[in-house]
Amino acid sequence: MTRLLVGGYSGDKGQGRGVSVLEDGEVVATIPADSPSWIARHPVLPVLYAVAETDTGSVHAWRIEDGESAQEIGCGETGGAEPAHLTVDSTGRFLLAANYTGGSVSVHRLGPDGSIGERTDLVQHEQHGSLPRQETAHPHMVRTIEDGVLVVDLGADSIYQYDLGDDGKLALTAVFAAPAGSGPRHGVRIGDRYYVTAELSGQLLVFEPDGKLVGAMPASRSEEPNQPSELVGHEGFLYVANRGPNTVTVFSLDEDLPHYVTEVATGDWPRHIALEGATLYVANERSNEVMTMRIDPATGIPALEQTIEIPSPTVVLP
């Protein structure tokens, strides 16, 4: 049995009603929530977390049993507007959220049962770029890494690295500069490189672990304007979702820099992609569907297997 959790926009942002629970392509339950545009699991406990991407900004937690909501176990204000991303640190003690419009990063302490406790820190970013969408800082991703926390800031053209202390406080350790006007959105580390989508320039950026930019290339070869969103790696390949061209680009990682292989069509506005083994899931926000694709082990190219209707999906969690 294949089970998926799908978050999406609701209210004035979309047609969703919360986090949808899917089994074998059918919606079997819905966890009511306000614009849960990003969701994440606790690393050990059966607990699901979601942002509420609203003007006030909050995070929510539910204990999950058999894939359905059994109990809401807390919420907390993030201190910034429209949180767009969140993560749980590897110890399961802290929940971090990136407040996109608020320009800040929040930290909440988690209880032994995964419940959301007090907010332990709120770090405000001040740097910003010169383009219309960079009038202020816009953190778009927060992710724990082996040696700290990584925050990708679209408004600041920067990638911040923090230490997370036992007291739940963030301490800045490094800032990586992205090209001016690139608008970095999401990033992933594969091997000894960081790969980052640049939403405003339509590029894929490649960094060394010390922050040195070693490559920048188009995320798509389409002539359509592109706002690349999510990216994932699998067995020597990198997959990048392209909003506008409505494709997923396949890059090979067998050379020093990513090598373009091909692009495969998606639905309208692929906001998020996720992997489970050799299965690639694509959340197409504007065409109200999640696509299931199977990756060919020889070529690395995904092919469509199934399309599931779901309103305004923004994130899919296998």
Sequence and secondary structure as in RCSB ss.txt:
>XXXX:A:sequence
MTRLLVGGYSGDKGQGRGVSVLEDGEVVATIPADSPSWIARHPVLPVLYAVAETDTGSVHAWRIEDGESAQEIGC
GETGGAEPAHLTVDSTGRFLLAANYTGGSVSVHRLGPDGSIGERTDLVQHEQHGSLPRQETAHPHMVRTIEDGVL
VVDLGADSIYQYDLGDDGKLALTAVFAAPAGSGPRHGVRIGDRYYVTAELSGQLLVFEPDGKLVGAMPASRSEEP
NQPSELVGHEGFLYVANRGPNTVTVFSLDEDLPHYVTEVATGDWPRHIALEGATLYVANERSNEVMTMRIDPATG
IPALEQTIEIPSPTVVLP
>XXXX:A:secstr
  EEEEEE BTTS SB EEEEEETTEEEEEEE S    EEE SSSSEEEEEE SSS EEEEEEEETTEEEEEEEE
EE SSS EEEEEE TTSSEEEEEETTTTEEEEEEE TTS EEEEEEEEE     SSGGGSS  EEEEEEETTEEE
EEETTTTEEEEEEE TTS EEEEEEEE  TT  EEEEEEETTEEEEEETTTTEEEEE TTS EEEEEES   SS 
 EEEEEEEETTEEEEEEETTTEEEEEE SSSS EEEEEEE SS EEEEEEETTEEEEEETTTTEEEEEEE TTT 
 EEEEEEEE SSEEEEE 
